[in-house]
Amino acid sequence: MKLENINWQAVTEAMHAQGYAVVKDVLTAKECDGLVKAYNEPEYYRKTISMERYRFGQGEYKYFAYPLPPLIQQLREQVYPQLAPIANDWMRVLKIPTAYPAEFKALQAVCREHQQTQPTVLILQYGRGGHNTLHQDLYGEFFFPFQLVVCLSEDYTGGEFVLIEQRPRAQSKAIVLRPGKGDVVIFTTNFRPVKSTTGYYRANMKHGVSEVRNGSRYALGIIFHDAK
């Protein structure tokens, strides 16, 4: 894992400008392959979800159980402190009375205060025809406004990562990304601030995955807040 190579100033600027940032080659191919291999090892997971059953799309995902694998725990603990100041800037300009703690363990303590104790980190698998409908990963009344998705495979076509931005009194804007194996997309969970002539307003955002035409697509989703 190459967290030390991340240009956090560039990430900060991208998040403020567009609500997402793409960081190349954060996980190695070996780390990605290890997570894909572990998909079929049930001891790592607390719950399996069929997307068709809940009309979330087509595919399957699994929620990890605590304790998380060390690689995933390290990602959560080391990335969160870099994102918390950006989140607090967003709350300030939008005049939302929320302040996120500087360290990840303190964020988990806030989750526990809201009876949110279940891990939300998940791994997703899509085959041919697989897709994920537009959604937001909130999981409770308390949520951290940013999350990550890590692309774990590359032998597929289609399956683009899609963000939809909804601005008041305007048509929705689609953003389509094709991250490579080991790349990380950092993006807003719910909304982002957009500057207007009178201040800032919220632009709501959702995310999903377009249809996989061929192959198998695996991804790791890192949500920082826990679920009820």
C-alpha positions in Angstrom: 0.0 0.0 0.0 1.4 3.4 -1.0 -0.4 5.9 1.1 2.7 8.0 1.6 2.7 8.8 -2.1 -0.7 10.5 -2.0 -0.7 14.2 -2.8 -3.2 15.3 -0.2 -3.1 19.0 -1.4 -4.2 17.8 -4.8 -6.9 15.7 -3.2 -8.1 18.6 -1.1 -8.4 20.9 -4.2 -10.2 18.2 -6.2 -12.7 17.6 -3.4 -13.5 21.3 -3.1 -13.8 21.7 -6.8 -15.8 18.7 -7.9 -16.7 16.5 -4.9 -14.4 13.6 -5.8 -10.7 12.7 -6.4 -9.0 9.8 -8.2 -5.7 8.6 -6.7 -3.7 6.2 -8.8 -1.9 3.0 -7.6 -2.7 3.1 -3.9 -3.0 -0.7 -3.6 -0.5 -3.1 -5.2 -1.7 -5.8 -7.6 -0.8 -8.4 -5.0 -2.9 -6.6 -2.4 -5.9 -6.4 -4.8 -5.6 -10.1 -5.7 -5.5 -11.0 -2.0 -8.7 -9.2 -1.3 -10.4 -10.8 -4.3 -9.3 -14.2 -3.2 -10.7 -13.6 0.3 -14.1 -13.0 -1.2 -14.9 -16.7 -0.9 -13.6 -17.0 2.7 -16.7 -16.6 4.9 -14.9 -16.0 8.1 -14.1 -12.4 7.1 -17.8 -11.3 6.6 -20.8 -10.6 8.7 -23.5 -10.4 6.0 -24.0 -11.1 2.3 -26.4 -9.1 0.1 -27.9 -10.1 -3.2 -28.5 -6.9 -5.1 -31.4 -8.4 -7.1 -33.3 -9.3 -4.0 -33.4 -5.7 -2.8 -33.6 -4.2 -6.3 -30.2 -2.5 -5.8 -29.0 -3.7 -9.2 -27.4 -7.0 -10.2 -24.4 -8.5 -8.3 -23.4 -9.3 -4.8 -21.6 -7.7 -1.9 -20.4 -8.7 1.5 -19.9 -6.6 4.7 -16.7 -7.3 6.6 -16.9 -8.2 10.2 -14.8 -6.7 13.0 -11.9 -7.0 13.4 -11.2 -5.9 9.9 -8.3 -7.2 7.9 -5.1 -5.2 8.8 -4.9 -3.6 5.3 -8.4 -2.3 5.5 -8.1 -1.1 9.0 -4.9 0.8 8.0 -6.7 2.4 5.1 -9.5 3.7 7.4 -7.2 4.9 10.1 -4.6 6.6 7.9 -6.9 8.2 5.3 -9.6 9.5 7.7 -7.3 12.2 9.4 -6.5 13.6 5.9 -10.2 13.9 5.0 -11.6 15.3 8.3 -10.3 18.9 7.7 -11.9 18.9 4.3 -15.2 17.7 5.7 -15.1 20.3 8.4 -14.5 23.0 5.8 -17.6 21.8 4.0 -19.7 22.0 7.1 -18.4 25.5 7.8 -19.3 27.0 4.4 -22.7 25.3 4.4 -23.3 26.5 8.0 -24.0 22.9 9.2 -23.3 22.7 13.0 -21.2 19.5 12.8 -17.5 19.1 13.5 -15.8 15.8 12.8 -13.0 14.7 15.1 -9.4 14.7 13.9 -8.8 10.9 14.5 -10.6 7.9 13.3 -11.0 6.3 16.8 -12.8 9.4 17.9 -15.2 9.1 14.9 -16.0 5.5 15.9 -16.8 6.7 19.4 -19.3 9.2 18.0 -20.8 6.3 16.0 -21.2 4.3 19.2 -23.0 7.3 20.8 -25.6 7.0 18.0 -25.8 3.2 18.5 -24.0 2.6 15.2 -21.6 -0.2 15.8 -21.7 -2.5 12.8 -18.9 -2.3 10.2 -19.8 -0.9 6.9 -16.7 -1.8 4.8 -17.8 -4.0 2.0 -16.5 -5.9 -1.1 -18.6 -6.0 -4.2 -18.6 -8.5 -7.1 -20.3 -8.0 -10.5 -20.4 -10.5 -13.4 -21.7 -9.9 -16.9 -24.8 -7.7 -16.7 -23.9 -6.6 -13.2 -24.6 -3.0 -12.1 -25.4 -0.9 -9.1 -28.2 1.5 -9.0 -27.7 5.1 -7.9 -27.6 5.4 -4.1 -26.0 7.0 -1.0 -24.3 5.0 1.8 -25.7 6.7 5.0 -26.5 3.8 7.4 -27.8 6.0 10.2 -28.4 9.5 11.5 -24.7 10.1 11.9 -22.4 9.8 8.8 -19.0 11.0 7.6 -19.5 12.8 4.3 -16.7 11.1 2.3 -16.0 7.5 1.4 -13.6 5.5 -0.8 -13.9 2.8 -3.5 -10.9 0.8 -4.5 -10.9 -1.0 -7.8 -9.6 -4.5 -7.3 -9.7 -6.0 -10.8 -9.3 -4.9 -14.4 -10.4 -7.9 -16.6 -13.8 -6.5 -17.5 -15.5 -4.1 -19.9 -18.2 -1.7 -18.9 -18.7 -1.3 -15.2 -17.8 2.4 -15.0 -18.1 4.2 -11.7 -20.8 6.8 -12.0 -21.5 9.9 -10.0 -24.7 12.0 -10.5 -24.7 15.6 -9.2 -28.1 17.2 -8.7 -28.3 20.9 -8.5 -31.4 22.9 -7.6 -33.5 24.0 -10.6 -31.0 22.4 -13.0 -30.6 19.1 -14.9 -28.5 16.4 -13.3 -24.8 16.0 -14.3 -23.3 12.6 -14.9 -19.6 11.9 -14.1 -18.2 8.6 -15.4 -14.9 7.3 -14.2 -12.9 4.2 -15.1 -10.3 3.7 -12.3 -7.6 1.1 -12.8 -6.7 -1.8 -10.6 -5.4 -0.5 -7.3 -6.8 3.1 -7.8 -8.9 4.8 -5.2 -11.8 7.1 -5.8 -12.5 9.4 -2.9 -16.0 10.9 -3.2 -18.8 12.6 -1.3 -21.4 10.3 0.4 -24.3 12.7 0.3 -23.7 16.3 -1.1 -21.0 18.8 -1.8 -20.9 22.6 -1.4 -21.1 24.7 -4.6 -20.4 28.4 -4.5 -23.0 30.8 -5.9 -23.3 34.6 -6.0 -24.8 34.6 -2.5 -22.8 32.0 -0.8 -22.8 28.2 -0.9 -25.5 25.7 -1.5 -25.8 21.9 -1.4 -25.5 19.8 -4.6 -26.8 16.3 -3.8 -24.7 13.5 -5.2 -25.4 9.8 -5.7 -23.1 7.0 -7.0 -23.5 3.7 -8.8 -21.9 1.3 -11.3 -22.8 1.0 -15.0 -23.5 -2.4 -16.5 -20.6 -4.8 -16.8 -20.5 -6.1 -20.4 -17.9 -8.8 -19.9 -15.7 -10.2 -17.2 -15.8 -9.9 -13.4 -15.5 -6.6 -11.6 -14.5 -6.5 -7.9 -14.3 -3.4 -5.7 -13.7 -2.5 -2.1 -15.9 0.1 -0.5 -14.5 2.0 2.5 -17.2 3.8 4.5 -15.9 5.5 7.6 -19.0 5.6 9.8 -20.6 2.4 11.2 -24.1 1.2 10.8 -26.9 0.5 13.3 
